[in-house]
């Protein structure tokens, strides 16, 4: 994990999210690319003048955020881009060789019922890069315990678990794998792939209505520093993200969430 992308949104969440990324990078030795987007002028405005004002405002906001974090000698590159950051994400990933995205879970909205807003939700849907989604105000702590929640034991591609394995080696983490058997499981989903067996320091089987319920059942027992889920084509995360956002009643996490690309 050499290059981390940190897309910033609201200043209310940007500082804690960026600080989490910096603290993570002090362990991983990663470079950070922090990105702030600014708006596009409306038609009819003096495009050049308004664009210059918006660009200057975006740079000022980014500078204010940078002043509020402890950089800790981490190599940080600041980037401001015009327009919607979602339109630039694939280009940034390729040009900067990004291998991890760290973003905020808290949406920029007054709707307190949301766990994941449409911006971060769209990142999860559109990118194949592993993501760590950080709750508002969460302070970094060494990732000593990981809870990996899976419904299907199938792995149709190699290297799906590599990002988790890398994090585990960085922090010498213990991984508790919760294999959740739901009514939606096919028989083949109930058999764990050998890679799952190899990565799990302990394996717990749970019968529950959803992955979320299975995770909740063992959350206090495992007491993880991070929760990991895999985004599969038929998985619960893809179903929840049909509208790009996730309500807290469907899924919530008080700790960071690591999302891996799965069988898509």
Phi and psi restraints in degrees (value plus and minus 20) as a CYANA .aco file:
   2 UNK   PHI    -106.2   -66.2
   2 UNK   PSI     -52.5   -12.5
   3 UNK   PHI    -148.8  -108.8
   3 UNK   PSI     100.2   140.2
   4 UNK   PHI    -130.2   -90.2
   4 UNK   PSI     110.8   150.8
   5 UNK   PHI    -120.6   -80.6
   5 UNK   PSI     108.5   148.5
   6 UNK   PHI    -141.6  -101.6
   6 UNK   PSI      76.4   116.4
   7 UNK   PHI     -99.1   -59.1
   7 UNK   PSI     108.1   148.1
   8 UNK   PHI    -121.3   -81.3
   8 UNK   PSI     126.3   166.3
   9 UNK   PHI    -142.4  -102.4
   9 UNK   PSI    -135.2   -95.2
  10 UNK   PHI     -84.0   -44.0
  10 UNK   PSI     120.7   160.7
  11 UNK   PHI     -84.0   -44.0
  11 UNK   PSI     -39.9     0.1
  12 UNK   PHI     -86.6   -46.6
  12 UNK   PSI     -47.8    -7.8
  13 UNK   PHI    -133.2   -93.2
  13 UNK   PSI     -37.6     2.4
  14 UNK   PHI     -82.7   -42.7
  14 UNK   PSI     -61.9   -21.9
  15 UNK   PHI     -83.9   -43.9
  15 UNK   PSI     -68.9   -28.9
  16 UNK   PHI     -88.2   -48.2
  16 UNK   PSI     -55.1   -15.1
  17 UNK   PHI     -86.8   -46.8
  17 UNK   PSI     -65.5   -25.5
  18 UNK   PHI     -85.1   -45.1
  18 UNK   PSI     -59.2   -19.2
  19 UNK   PHI     -83.9   -43.9
  19 UNK   PSI     -58.8   -18.8
  20 UNK   PHI     -79.9   -39.9
  20 UNK   PSI     -65.0   -25.0
  21 UNK   PHI     -82.7   -42.7
  21 UNK   PSI     -61.5   -21.5
  22 UNK   PHI     -82.7   -42.7
  22 UNK   PSI     -66.3   -26.3
  23 UNK   PHI     -83.6   -43.6
  23 UNK   PSI     -58.0   -18.0
  24 UNK   PHI     -83.2   -43.2
  24 UNK   PSI     -62.9   -22.9
  25 UNK   PHI     -86.9   -46.9
  25 UNK   PSI     -46.3    -6.3
  26 UNK   PHI     -85.1   -45.1
  26 UNK   PSI     -46.5    -6.5
  27 UNK   PHI    -108.1   -68.1
  27 UNK   PSI     -62.9   -22.9
  28 UNK   PHI    -102.7   -62.7
  28 UNK   PSI     -37.7     2.3
  29 UNK   PHI      53.7    93.7
  29 UNK   PSI       2.2    42.2
  30 UNK   PHI    -102.3   -62.3
  30 UNK   PSI     136.5   176.5
  31 UNK   PHI    -106.1   -66.1
  31 UNK   PSI     129.9   169.9
  32 UNK   PHI    -137.1   -97.1
  32 UNK   PSI     113.5   153.5
  33 UNK   PHI    -133.4   -93.4
  33 UNK   PSI      90.2   130.2
  34 UNK   PHI    -121.2   -81.2
  34 UNK   PSI     109.7   149.7
  35 UNK   PHI    -140.8  -100.8
  35 UNK   PSI     109.8   149.8
  36 UNK   PHI    -143.2  -103.2
  36 UNK   PSI     106.6   146.6
  37 UNK   PHI    -116.4   -76.4
  37 UNK   PSI     128.6   168.6
  38 UNK   PHI    -147.3  -107.3
  38 UNK   PSI     139.4   179.4
  39 UNK   PHI     -90.3   -50.3
  39 UNK   PSI     148.4   188.4
  40 UNK   PHI    -123.0   -83.0
  40 UNK   PSI     114.5   154.5
  41 UNK   PHI     -80.3   -40.3
  41 UNK   PSI     125.5   165.5
  42 UNK   PHI     -92.2   -52.2
  42 UNK   PSI     131.2   171.2
  43 UNK   PHI     -82.0   -42.0
  43 UNK   PSI     114.8   154.8
  44 UNK   PHI      84.6   124.6
  44 UNK   PSI     -40.3    -0.3
  45 UNK   PHI    -100.2   -60.2
  45 UNK   PSI     144.1   184.1
  46 UNK   PHI     -92.8   -52.8
  46 UNK   PSI      77.2   117.2
  47 UNK   PHI     -74.5   -34.5
  47 UNK   PSI     -67.4   -27.4
  48 UNK   PHI     -84.7   -44.7
  48 UNK   PSI     -67.3   -27.3
  49 UNK   PHI     -83.1   -43.1
  49 UNK   PSI     -66.9   -26.9
  50 UNK   PHI     -85.9   -45.9
  50 UNK   PSI     -61.1   -21.1
  51 UNK   PHI     -81.0   -41.0
  51 UNK   PSI     -61.5   -21.5
  52 UNK   PHI     -82.8   -42.8
  52 UNK   PSI     -61.1   -21.1
  53 UNK   PHI     -84.1   -44.1
  53 UNK   PSI     -65.3   -25.3
  54 UNK   PHI     -85.5   -45.5
  54 UNK   PSI     -60.0   -20.0
  55 UNK   PHI     -83.5   -43.5
  55 UNK   PSI     -63.0   -23.0
  56 UNK   PHI     -83.5   -43.5
  56 UNK   PSI     -61.4   -21.4
  57 UNK   PHI     -83.1   -43.1
  57 UNK   PSI     -61.8   -21.8
  58 UNK   PHI     -81.2   -41.2
  58 UNK   PSI     -61.7   -21.7
  59 UNK   PHI     -87.4   -47.4
  59 UNK   PSI     -57.4   -17.4
  60 UNK   PHI     -86.2   -46.2
  60 UNK   PSI     -62.6   -22.6
  61 UNK   PHI     -82.1   -42.1
  61 UNK   PSI     -61.9   -21.9
  62 UNK   PHI     -84.8   -44.8
  62 UNK   PSI     -60.8   -20.8
  63 UNK   PHI     -82.7   -42.7
  63 UNK   PSI     -60.4   -20.4
  64 UNK   PHI     -83.2   -43.2
  64 UNK   PSI     -60.3   -20.3
  65 UNK   PHI     -85.0   -45.0
  65 UNK   PSI     -63.6   -23.6
  66 UNK   PHI     -82.0   -42.0
  66 UNK   PSI     -53.3   -13.3
  67 UNK   PHI     -87.5   -47.5
  67 UNK   PSI     -40.9    -0.9
  68 UNK   PHI    -116.5   -76.5
  68 UNK   PSI     -18.6    21.4
  69 UNK   PHI    -133.4   -93.4
  69 UNK   PSI     137.5   177.5
  70 UNK   PHI    -113.8   -73.8
  70 UNK   PSI      88.1   128.1
  71 UNK   PHI     -90.4   -50.4
  71 UNK   PSI     -51.2   -11.2
  72 UNK   PHI      36.5    76.5
  72 UNK   PSI      17.8    57.8
  73 UNK   PHI      43.8    83.8
  73 UNK   PSI      -3.8    36.2
  74 UNK   PHI     -97.6   -57.6
  74 UNK   PSI     119.6   159.6
  75 UNK   PHI     -95.0   -55.0
  75 UNK   PSI      90.9   130.9
  76 UNK   PHI    -141.6  -101.6
  76 UNK   PSI     107.4   147.4
  77 UNK   PHI    -127.4   -87.4
  77 UNK   PSI     106.8   146.8
  78 UNK   PHI    -116.0   -76.0
  78 UNK   PSI     112.5   152.5
  79 UNK   PHI    -152.3  -112.3
  79 UNK   PSI     110.0   150.0
  80 UNK   PHI    -134.8   -94.8
  80 UNK   PSI     117.0   157.0
  81 UNK   PHI    -150.3  -110.3
  81 UNK   PSI     131.3   171.3
  82 UNK   PHI    -108.5   -68.5
  82 UNK   PSI     115.2   155.2
  83 UNK   PHI      74.6   114.6
  83 UNK   PSI    -179.7  -139.7
  84 UNK   PHI     -99.0   -59.0
  84 UNK   PSI     105.9   145.9
  85 UNK   PHI     -81.8   -41.8
  85 UNK   PSI     -47.1    -7.1
  86 UNK   PHI     -82.7   -42.7
  86 UNK   PSI     -50.9   -10.9
  87 UNK   PHI     -91.9   -51.9
  87 UNK   PSI     -39.0     1.0
  88 UNK   PHI    -127.1   -87.1
  88 UNK   PSI     -26.3    13.7
  89 UNK   PHI     -81.1   -41.1
  89 UNK   PSI     -63.4   -23.4
  90 UNK   PHI     -87.0   -47.0
  90 UNK   PSI     -56.4   -16.4
  91 UNK   PHI     -86.6   -46.6
  91 UNK   PSI     -64.3   -24.3
  92 UNK   PHI     -81.7   -41.7
  92 UNK   PSI     -62.6   -22.6
  93 UNK   PHI     -78.4   -38.4
  93 UNK   PSI     -63.6   -23.6
  94 UNK   PHI     -94.6   -54.6
  94 UNK   PSI     -67.9   -27.9
  95 UNK   PHI     -86.6   -46.6
  95 UNK   PSI     -52.6   -12.6
  96 UNK   PHI    -120.7   -80.7
  96 UNK   PSI     -18.2    21.8
  97 UNK   PHI      33.0    73.0
  97 UNK   PSI      30.3    70.3
  98 UNK   PHI     -91.7   -51.7
  98 UNK   PSI     113.3   153.3
  99 UNK   PHI    -141.3  -101.3
  99 UNK   PSI     -17.2    22.8
 100 UNK   PHI    -176.2  -136.2
 100 UNK   PSI     118.4   158.4
 101 UNK   PHI    -134.5   -94.5
 101 UNK   PSI     113.0   153.0
 102 UNK   PHI    -138.8   -98.8
 102 UNK   PSI      99.6   139.6
 103 UNK   PHI    -156.2  -116.2
 103 UNK   PSI     146.0   186.0
 104 UNK   PHI    -106.8   -66.8
 104 UNK   PSI     121.9   161.9
 105 UNK   PHI     -99.9   -59.9
 105 UNK   PSI     -51.1   -11.1
 106 UNK   PHI     -93.0   -53.0
 106 UNK   PSI      98.0   138.0
 107 UNK   PHI     -94.1   -54.1
 107 UNK   PSI     134.8   174.8
 108 UNK   PHI    -103.6   -63.6
 108 UNK   PSI      58.0    98.0
 109 UNK   PHI    -179.1  -139.1
 109 UNK   PSI     137.9   177.9
 110 UNK   PHI    -103.1   -63.1
 110 UNK   PSI     -24.8    15.2
 111 UNK   PHI     -96.0   -56.0
 111 UNK   PSI      80.3   120.3
 112 UNK   PHI     -96.2   -56.2
 112 UNK   PSI     -23.8    16.2
 113 UNK   PHI    -103.9   -63.9
 113 UNK   PSI     -28.1    11.9
 114 UNK   PHI    -110.1   -70.1
 114 UNK   PSI     115.7   155.7
 115 UNK   PHI    -108.1   -68.1
 115 UNK   PSI     -65.7   -25.7
 116 UNK   PHI    -144.9  -104.9
 116 UNK   PSI     103.5   143.5
 117 UNK   PHI    -102.7   -62.7
 117 UNK   PSI     154.1   194.1
 118 UNK   PHI     -85.5   -45.5
 118 UNK   PSI     -49.2    -9.2
 119 UNK   PHI     -89.2   -49.2
 119 UNK   PSI     -77.3   -37.3
 120 UNK   PHI     -84.4   -44.4
 120 UNK   PSI     -56.8   -16.8
 121 UNK   PHI     -79.6   -39.6
 121 UNK   PSI     -59.3   -19.3
 122 UNK   PHI     -89.2   -49.2
 122 UNK   PSI     -55.0   -15.0
 123 UNK   PHI     -76.9   -36.9
 123 UNK   PSI     -68.0   -28.0
 124 UNK   PHI     -78.9   -38.9
 124 UNK   PSI     -61.6   -21.6
 125 UNK   PHI     -92.4   -52.4
 125 UNK   PSI     -56.6   -16.6
 126 UNK   PHI    -113.8   -73.8
 126 UNK   PSI     -40.5    -0.5
 127 UNK   PHI    -123.6   -83.6
 127 UNK   PSI     130.2   170.2
 128 UNK   PHI    -119.4   -79.4
 128 UNK   PSI     -19.4    20.6
 129 UNK   PHI     -99.4   -59.4
 129 UNK   PSI     118.0   158.0
 130 UNK   PHI     -77.0   -37.0
 130 UNK   PSI     123.9   163.9
 131 UNK   PHI    -147.9  -107.9
 131 UNK   PSI     120.1   160.1
 132 UNK   PHI    -129.7   -89.7
 132 UNK   PSI     100.6   140.6
 133 UNK   PHI    -122.8   -82.8
 133 UNK   PSI      99.9   139.9
 134 UNK   PHI    -124.9   -84.9
 134 UNK   PSI     105.6   145.6
 135 UNK   PHI     -82.6   -42.6
 135 UNK   PSI     132.2   172.2
 136 UNK   PHI     -76.5   -36.5
 136 UNK   PSI     107.7   147.7
 137 UNK   PHI      58.4    98.4
 137 UNK   PSI     -18.1    21.9
 138 UNK   PHI     -89.7   -49.7
 138 UNK   PSI     112.1   152.1
 139 UNK   PHI    -117.8   -77.8
 139 UNK   PSI     117.6   157.6
 140 UNK   PHI     -79.0   -39.0
 140 UNK   PSI     120.2   160.2
 141 UNK   PHI    -160.1  -120.1
 141 UNK   PSI     126.3   166.3
 142 UNK   PHI     -72.5   -32.5
 142 UNK   PSI     118.0   158.0
 143 UNK   PHI    -105.9   -65.9
 143 UNK   PSI      57.2    97.2
 144 UNK   PHI    -103.2   -63.2
 144 UNK   PSI     -48.1    -8.1
 145 UNK   PHI    -152.2  -112.2
 145 UNK   PSI     108.4   148.4
 146 UNK   PHI    -138.6   -98.6
 146 UNK   PSI     114.4   154.4
 147 UNK   PHI    -126.7   -86.7
 147 UNK   PSI      98.5   138.5
 148 UNK   PHI    -124.4   -84.4
 148 UNK   PSI      90.6   130.6
 149 UNK   PHI    -120.2   -80.2
 149 UNK   PSI     100.7   140.7
 150 UNK   PHI    -150.9  -110.9
 150 UNK   PSI     123.9   163.9
 151 UNK   PHI    -115.7   -75.7
 151 UNK   PSI     -70.5   -30.5
 152 UNK   PHI    -115.6   -75.6
 152 UNK   PSI     114.4   154.4
 153 UNK   PHI    -104.5   -64.5
 153 UNK   PSI     -15.7    24.3
 154 UNK   PHI    -101.8   -61.8
 154 UNK   PSI     123.1   163.1
 155 UNK   PHI    -154.3  -114.3
 155 UNK   PSI      89.4   129.4
 156 UNK   PHI    -113.8   -73.8
 156 UNK   PSI     -25.6    14.4
 157 UNK   PHI    -152.9  -112.9
 157 UNK   PSI     131.6   171.6
 158 UNK   PHI     -95.4   -55.4
 158 UNK   PSI     137.8   177.8
 159 UNK   PHI      51.3    91.3
 159 UNK   PSI     -11.9    28.1
 160 UNK   PHI     -79.1   -39.1
 160 UNK   PSI     -59.2   -19.2
 161 UNK   PHI    -111.4   -71.4
 161 UNK   PSI     -18.0    22.0
 162 UNK   PHI     -78.3   -38.3
 162 UNK   PSI     -63.8   -23.8
 163 UNK   PHI     -80.4   -40.4
 163 UNK   PSI     -59.5   -19.5
 164 UNK   PHI     -86.7   -46.7
 164 UNK   PSI     -61.0   -21.0
 165 UNK   PHI     -81.9   -41.9
 165 UNK   PSI     -59.5   -19.5
 166 UNK   PHI     -84.7   -44.7
 166 UNK   PSI     -65.5   -25.5
 167 UNK   PHI     -82.3   -42.3
 167 UNK   PSI     -61.1   -21.1
 168 UNK   PHI     -80.2   -40.2
 168 UNK   PSI     -60.2   -20.2
 169 UNK   PHI     -90.6   -50.6
 169 UNK   PSI     -57.6   -17.6
 170 UNK   PHI     -79.4   -39.4
 170 UNK   PSI     -63.3   -23.3
 171 UNK   PHI    -127.2   -87.2
 171 UNK   PSI     -17.5    22.5
 172 UNK   PHI      33.5    73.5
 172 UNK   PSI      28.7    68.7
 173 UNK   PHI     -97.8   -57.8
 173 UNK   PSI     131.8   171.8
 174 UNK   PHI    -117.3   -77.3
 174 UNK   PSI     108.5   148.5
 175 UNK   PHI    -127.1   -87.1
 175 UNK   PSI      99.7   139.7
 176 UNK   PHI    -121.6   -81.6
 176 UNK   PSI      94.7   134.7
 177 UNK   PHI    -115.4   -75.4
 177 UNK   PSI     101.5   141.5
 178 UNK   PHI    -124.4   -84.4
 178 UNK   PSI      89.3   129.3
 179 UNK   PHI    -112.8   -72.8
 179 UNK   PSI      90.6   130.6
 180 UNK   PHI    -120.8   -80.8
 180 UNK   PSI      95.9   135.9
 181 UNK   PHI    -111.0   -71.0
 181 UNK   PSI      94.6   134.6
 182 UNK   PHI    -133.0   -93.0
 182 UNK   PSI     146.1   186.1
 183 UNK   PHI     -80.6   -40.6
 183 UNK   PSI     -39.4     0.6
 184 UNK   PHI    -103.8   -63.8
 184 UNK   PSI     -27.0    13.0
 185 UNK   PHI     -88.2   -48.2
 185 UNK   PSI     117.7   157.7
 186 UNK   PHI    -106.8   -66.8
 186 UNK   PSI     141.7   181.7
 187 UNK   PHI     -73.4   -33.4
 187 UNK   PSI     -58.3   -18.3
 188 UNK   PHI     -89.7   -49.7
 188 UNK   PSI     -42.8    -2.8
 189 UNK   PHI     -87.4   -47.4
 189 UNK   PSI     -43.0    -3.0
 190 UNK   PHI    -106.3   -66.3
 190 UNK   PSI     -18.7    21.3
 191 UNK   PHI    -129.2   -89.2
 191 UNK   PSI     102.4   142.4
 192 UNK   PHI     -98.2   -58.2
 192 UNK   PSI     112.7   152.7
 193 UNK   PHI     -81.9   -41.9
 193 UNK   PSI     130.2   170.2
 194 UNK   PHI     -80.4   -40.4
 194 UNK   PSI     -50.7   -10.7
 195 UNK   PHI     -86.0   -46.0
 195 UNK   PSI     -54.6   -14.6
 196 UNK   PHI     -84.5   -44.5
 196 UNK   PSI     -64.8   -24.8
 197 UNK   PHI     -82.7   -42.7
 197 UNK   PSI     -55.5   -15.5
 198 UNK   PHI     -92.4   -52.4
 198 UNK   PSI     -55.0   -15.0
 199 UNK   PHI    -105.0   -65.0
 199 UNK   PSI     -43.4    -3.4
 200 UNK   PHI    -102.3   -62.3
 200 UNK   PSI     102.3   142.3
 201 UNK   PHI     -93.7   -53.7
 201 UNK   PSI     -49.4    -9.4
 202 UNK   PHI    -161.9  -121.9
 202 UNK   PSI     126.2   166.2
 203 UNK   PHI    -142.7  -102.7
 203 UNK   PSI     105.2   145.2
 204 UNK   PHI    -140.0  -100.0
 204 UNK   PSI     113.5   153.5
 205 UNK   PHI    -123.3   -83.3
 205 UNK   PSI     116.4   156.4
 206 UNK   PHI    -158.9  -118.9
 206 UNK   PSI     114.2   154.2
 207 UNK   PHI    -123.2   -83.2
 207 UNK   PSI      97.7   137.7
 208 UNK   PHI    -169.7  -129.7
 208 UNK   PSI     146.3   186.3
 209 UNK   PHI     -88.1   -48.1
 209 UNK   PSI     -56.5   -16.5
 210 UNK   PHI    -162.9  -122.9
 210 UNK   PSI     147.5   187.5
 211 UNK   PHI     -81.0   -41.0
 211 UNK   PSI     -61.6   -21.6
 212 UNK   PHI     -78.2   -38.2
 212 UNK   PSI     -65.0   -25.0
 213 UNK   PHI     -84.8   -44.8
 213 UNK   PSI     -57.7   -17.7
 214 UNK   PHI     -85.7   -45.7
 214 UNK   PSI     -59.6   -19.6
 215 UNK   PHI     -84.4   -44.4
 215 UNK   PSI     -65.2   -25.2
 216 UNK   PHI     -80.0   -40.0
 216 UNK   PSI     -55.5   -15.5
 217 UNK   PHI     -80.0   -40.0
 217 UNK   PSI     -54.9   -14.9
 218 UNK   PHI    -134.4   -94.4
 218 UNK   PSI     -14.0    26.0
 219 UNK   PHI     -81.4   -41.4
 219 UNK   PSI     -66.6   -26.6
 220 UNK   PHI     -89.6   -49.6
 220 UNK   PSI     -55.1   -15.1
 221 UNK   PHI     -86.0   -46.0
 221 UNK   PSI     -65.5   -25.5
 222 UNK   PHI     -98.9   -58.9
 222 UNK   PSI     -56.0   -16.0
 223 UNK   PHI      31.7    71.7
 223 UNK   PSI      38.6    78.6
 224 UNK   PHI     -97.5   -57.5
 224 UNK   PSI     139.7   179.7
 225 UNK   PHI    -109.3   -69.3
 225 UNK   PSI     -37.3     2.7
 226 UNK   PHI    -172.9  -132.9
 226 UNK   PSI     125.1   165.1
 227 UNK   PHI    -126.8   -86.8
 227 UNK   PSI     117.1   157.1
 228 UNK   PHI    -141.5  -101.5
 228 UNK   PSI     113.2   153.2
 229 UNK   PHI    -152.7  -112.7
 229 UNK   PSI     141.3   181.3
 230 UNK   PHI    -135.9   -95.9
 230 UNK   PSI     109.8   149.8
 231 UNK   PHI    -106.4   -66.4
 231 UNK   PSI      83.2   123.2
 232 UNK   PHI    -124.5   -84.5
 232 UNK   PSI     140.7   180.7
 233 UNK   PHI     -79.4   -39.4
 233 UNK   PSI     -60.8   -20.8
 234 UNK   PHI    -122.4   -82.4
 234 UNK   PSI      -5.0    35.0
 235 UNK   PHI    -100.7   -60.7
 235 UNK   PSI     145.9   185.9
 236 UNK   PHI     -85.0   -45.0
 236 UNK   PSI     -53.1   -13.1
 237 UNK   PHI     -87.1   -47.1
 237 UNK   PSI     -62.0   -22.0
 238 UNK   PHI     -83.7   -43.7
 238 UNK   PSI     -58.1   -18.1
 239 UNK   PHI     -86.9   -46.9
 239 UNK   PSI     -61.8   -21.8
 240 UNK   PHI     -86.4   -46.4
 240 UNK   PSI     -48.7    -8.7
 241 UNK   PHI    -112.1   -72.1
 241 UNK   PSI      -4.4    35.6
 242 UNK   PHI     -78.8   -38.8
 242 UNK   PSI     -50.6   -10.6
 243 UNK   PHI    -122.4   -82.4
 243 UNK   PSI      -7.6    32.4
 244 UNK   PHI      56.2    96.2
 244 UNK   PSI     -33.1     6.9
 245 UNK   PHI    -146.6  -106.6
 245 UNK   PSI     143.4   183.4
 246 UNK   PHI    -149.2  -109.2
 246 UNK   PSI     108.8   148.8
 247 UNK   PHI    -101.2   -61.2
 247 UNK   PSI     129.5   169.5
 248 UNK   PHI     -82.2   -42.2
 248 UNK   PSI     -49.2    -9.2
 249 UNK   PHI     -88.6   -48.6
 249 UNK   PSI     -42.1    -2.1
 250 UNK   PHI    -113.9   -73.9
 250 UNK   PSI     -55.0   -15.0
 251 UNK   PHI    -182.3  -142.3
 251 UNK   PSI     120.8   160.8
 252 UNK   PHI    -174.1  -134.1
 252 UNK   PSI     134.0   174.0
 253 UNK   PHI    -171.5  -131.5
 253 UNK   PSI     109.7   149.7
 254 UNK   PHI    -108.4   -68.4
 254 UNK   PSI     -25.1    14.9
 255 UNK   PHI    -140.0  -100.0
 255 UNK   PSI     144.0   184.0
 256 UNK   PHI     -78.1   -38.1
 256 UNK   PSI     128.9   168.9
 257 UNK   PHI    -137.7   -97.7
 257 UNK   PSI     100.7   140.7
 258 UNK   PHI    -115.3   -75.3
 258 UNK   PSI     100.8   140.8
 259 UNK   PHI    -129.5   -89.5
 259 UNK   PSI     103.2   143.2
 260 UNK   PHI    -128.0   -88.0
 260 UNK   PSI     127.9   167.9
 261 UNK   PHI     -93.8   -53.8
 261 UNK   PSI     111.8   151.8
 262 UNK   PHI    -136.9   -96.9
 262 UNK   PSI    -152.4  -112.4
 263 UNK   PHI    -105.3   -65.3
 263 UNK   PSI      62.5   102.5
